[in-house]
Amino acid sequence: MVRQFKYAKSTHAPLSKNALHKFAAKHAIGLFNIASVYTYIPKNVCSTFRYSAAISNGVLREGDDPNWIHKNNETFNPTLEYLVTAAYTFTVLRCPYRRIASAFLNKVVDTEIGPKYTLPISFAGRVKRKVVKDEYYKDLSFKEFCKILKGLEHAEFEKHWRPQTYFLLYEDYDDYFCVEDLGTAVVKLAEVGFAVHDTRKHLKHDTSHYEKAGGAFSETNVGEIREMKAGGSLPSYESLFDDETKALIDGIYKDDLDLYDAHFAPDLKLFH
């Protein structure tokens, strides 16, 4: 089978200068012992899979510090020849509603967001990419965050909330897995010689260790959610959505929702 690159034809420019292709290729990881390519997407248990890739490639051993991966995102980027000839390809998708909620609760709510995760803010139709003072984030709600995203181009999104379709290097993959059914991925990947080593308990990037609060939190500001988090609880993903925020996400992430629906059962989504 000839593998087709998803964004190669988006411009006549050389692949080395094709921004969409380069972005996707940056998120391709070679699993060299099994002649495979894994496309990682931020917020889709990618730390677990990048750590597992490092072990598979003989760079780390099981039990080594998973934080090594954060300085080595491009260490296993394959050559063009390898990308073309890979024997097996896969990626891990996530319900778009859960992904954006997770990104907000992790990357926006967390106090260290300051200079590391800049949120482009639109002023009079002009987008200025700059570090926004923490005081701004404290007053930001999930609904306001979604409204800001609605006014921006996808290419201006920070990677943790950029649409998942932008990370896909190929037009099609041998296997699409999802966060909501990770067990299927673990079993299938073991069959092709790739062992999954879960890092979530160690890195604590997810929300599983917090008590989930129900209710209506779409307009609750970051400062209040931080206080909840400090006390050991967080809004449930569902509680961040009302009719307006759901409609915003439906529009912003339409392609992601269509992709998810094409490969997984509707009841795996947060809303279906």
C-alpha positions in Angstrom: 0.0 0.0 0.0 1.3 3.5 -0.9 0.9 5.8 2.0 -0.5 9.3 1.1 0.5 12.3 3.1 -2.5 14.3 4.2 -1.1 17.8 3.6 1.5 17.4 0.9 -0.7 18.8 -1.8 -1.9 21.8 0.3 0.8 23.9 -1.4 3.2 23.6 -4.3 6.1 24.5 -2.0 8.7 21.9 -1.2 7.7 19.6 1.7 10.5 21.1 3.7 8.6 24.5 3.5 5.1 23.1 3.7 3.9 24.4 7.1 1.0 22.0 7.5 3.1 19.0 6.5 6.0 20.1 8.7 3.7 20.5 11.7 2.3 17.0 11.3 5.7 15.4 10.6 7.0 17.0 13.8 4.4 14.9 15.7 5.3 11.6 14.0 7.4 9.2 16.1 9.3 6.3 14.6 9.1 3.0 16.4 12.2 1.6 14.8 12.2 -1.9 16.2 8.8 -2.6 14.6 9.1 -0.4 11.5 6.1 1.7 12.6 5.0 5.3 12.9 2.9 6.7 15.8 1.4 10.2 15.5 1.0 11.8 18.8 -1.6 14.4 19.7 -1.3 16.5 22.8 -3.9 15.7 25.5 -4.5 12.2 24.1 -2.4 10.3 26.6 0.6 11.2 24.5 3.0 11.1 27.5 2.2 7.5 28.0 2.8 6.7 24.3 6.0 8.8 24.0 7.4 7.2 27.0 6.5 3.8 25.6 8.2 4.8 22.3 11.4 5.7 24.1 11.4 2.2 25.8 10.6 0.5 22.5 13.5 2.3 20.8 15.9 1.3 23.5 16.6 4.7 24.9 14.8 4.2 28.3 14.0 1.2 30.4 10.7 0.6 32.2 10.8 2.5 35.4 13.1 5.3 34.2 11.9 8.9 34.8 9.1 9.7 32.3 10.0 13.4 32.4 12.8 12.6 29.9 10.3 12.7 27.1 9.4 16.3 27.5 12.9 17.4 26.3 12.9 14.9 23.5 9.7 15.5 21.5 11.6 15.4 18.2 14.2 12.8 19.0 12.4 10.0 17.2 11.1 12.0 14.2 11.6 9.7 11.2 13.2 10.5 7.8 10.9 11.0 4.8 12.0 7.6 3.5 11.0 5.9 6.8 7.6 7.7 6.8 6.9 6.5 3.3 7.9 2.9 3.9 6.6 2.3 7.4 5.0 -1.1 7.8 2.4 0.0 10.3 0.9 3.4 11.4 -1.4 4.4 14.2 -2.6 7.3 16.2 -4.7 7.9 19.3 -7.8 10.2 19.1 -9.9 11.6 21.9 -13.5 12.8 22.2 -13.2 16.5 21.2 -15.4 17.6 24.1 -13.2 15.8 26.7 -10.0 17.0 25.1 -10.8 20.7 25.2 -12.2 20.4 28.7 -9.0 18.6 29.8 -6.8 21.2 28.1 -8.7 24.0 29.9 -8.5 22.3 33.3 -4.9 21.4 33.0 -3.1 24.1 30.8 -5.3 27.1 31.5 -6.3 26.5 35.2 -2.8 25.4 36.3 -0.9 28.2 38.0 2.2 27.7 35.9 0.5 28.7 32.7 2.0 32.2 32.8 4.9 32.5 30.3 4.8 28.9 29.1 1.3 28.7 27.5 0.4 31.9 25.8 -3.1 32.4 24.7 -3.5 34.6 21.5 -6.0 37.4 22.3 -7.8 39.2 19.6 -7.9 43.0 19.8 -10.0 44.8 17.2 -9.7 41.9 14.8 -5.9 41.7 15.2 -4.4 38.7 16.9 -1.5 39.5 19.2 0.6 36.5 20.4 2.0 37.5 23.7 2.3 36.4 27.3 -0.8 37.4 29.1 -0.6 38.3 32.8 -1.9 35.7 35.2 -4.5 38.2 36.4 -6.2 37.8 33.0 -6.3 34.0 33.3 -7.9 34.2 36.8 -10.9 36.0 35.4 -11.3 33.7 32.4 -14.1 31.2 32.2 -14.4 28.1 30.0 -17.1 29.9 28.0 -14.9 32.9 27.4 -12.1 30.7 26.5 -14.2 29.0 23.8 -15.4 32.3 22.5 -11.8 33.4 22.1 -11.0 30.2 20.2 -14.0 30.8 17.9 -12.5 34.1 16.8 -9.1 32.7 15.9 -7.6 30.7 13.0 -6.8 27.1 13.9 -3.1 27.7 13.1 -3.1 30.2 15.9 -4.2 27.7 18.5 -1.7 26.5 21.1 -1.0 22.8 20.4 -2.9 21.5 23.4 -6.2 22.7 21.9 -5.3 22.8 18.2 -7.7 20.5 16.3 -6.6 16.9 16.2 -6.8 16.7 12.4 -3.8 19.1 12.1 -1.6 16.4 13.7 -2.4 13.7 11.2 0.5 13.1 8.8 -1.3 10.5 6.6 -4.6 10.5 4.9 -5.3 7.2 6.5 -3.7 5.1 9.3 -3.7 1.3 9.8 -5.3 1.8 13.2 -7.1 4.6 15.0 -7.4 4.1 18.7 -9.1 6.4 21.2 -8.5 7.5 24.8 -12.0 6.4 25.7 -11.2 2.7 24.9 -7.5 2.5 25.7 -7.7 -1.2 26.5 -8.3 -2.0 22.8 -5.1 -0.1 21.9 -3.0 -1.9 24.5 -4.1 -5.3 23.3 -3.7 -4.6 19.6 -0.4 -2.8 19.9 1.0 -5.7 21.9 0.2 -7.9 19.0 2.5 -5.8 16.7 5.3 -5.8 19.3 4.6 -2.4 21.0 4.1 -2.4 24.8 2.2 0.5 26.4 3.6 1.8 29.7 1.1 4.0 31.5 2.6 7.2 32.9 -0.5 8.9 34.1 -0.1 8.1 37.8 3.5 9.3 37.8 3.0 12.5 35.8 -0.5 13.4 37.0 -1.3 15.4 33.9 -4.9 14.0 33.9 -7.7 14.7 36.3 -8.3 11.1 37.5 -6.9 11.9 41.0 -9.4 14.7 41.7 -12.9 14.4 43.0 -15.4 15.5 40.2 -17.9 18.2 41.0 -21.2 18.3 39.1 -23.2 21.4 38.5 -22.8 24.3 36.1 -19.3 25.6 35.7 -19.2 27.1 32.2 -19.0 30.6 33.5 -16.9 29.9 36.6 -13.6 31.7 36.4 -10.1 30.2 36.6 -9.4 31.7 40.0 -12.4 29.8 41.6 -11.5 26.6 39.8 -7.9 26.9 41.1 -9.3 27.1 44.6 -11.3 23.9 44.0 -8.3 22.2 42.6 -6.2 23.1 45.6 -8.9 21.5 47.7 -8.8 18.3 45.7 -11.8 18.7 43.4 -12.4 19.8 39.8 -15.5 20.4 37.7 -16.5 17.3 35.8 -16.1 17.6 32.1 -19.8 17.7 31.6 -20.3 20.6 34.0 -18.2 22.9 31.8 -20.7 22.7 29.0 -24.0 24.4 28.6 -25.9 24.8 25.3 -23.7 27.7 24.2 -20.3 26.2 24.9 -21.3 22.9 23.3 -22.4 24.8 20.2 -19.1 26.6 20.1 -17.2 23.4 20.3 -19.4 21.8 17.7 -18.4 24.5 15.3 -14.7 24.9 16.2 -14.0 21.2 16.2 -16.4 20.0 13.5 -13.7 18.1 11.6 -12.5 16.4 14.8 -16.0 15.3 15.6 -16.5 14.0 12.1 -13.2 12.1 12.3 -14.1 10.6 15.7 -17.6 9.6 14.5 -16.1 7.9 11.5 -14.0 5.5 13.6 -15.7 5.0 17.0 -19.2 4.3 18.5 -21.2 7.4 19.3 -21.6 6.4 22.9 -17.9 6.9 23.5 -18.3 10.7 23.2 -19.2 12.9 26.1 -22.3 14.0 24.2 -23.8 12.0 21.4 
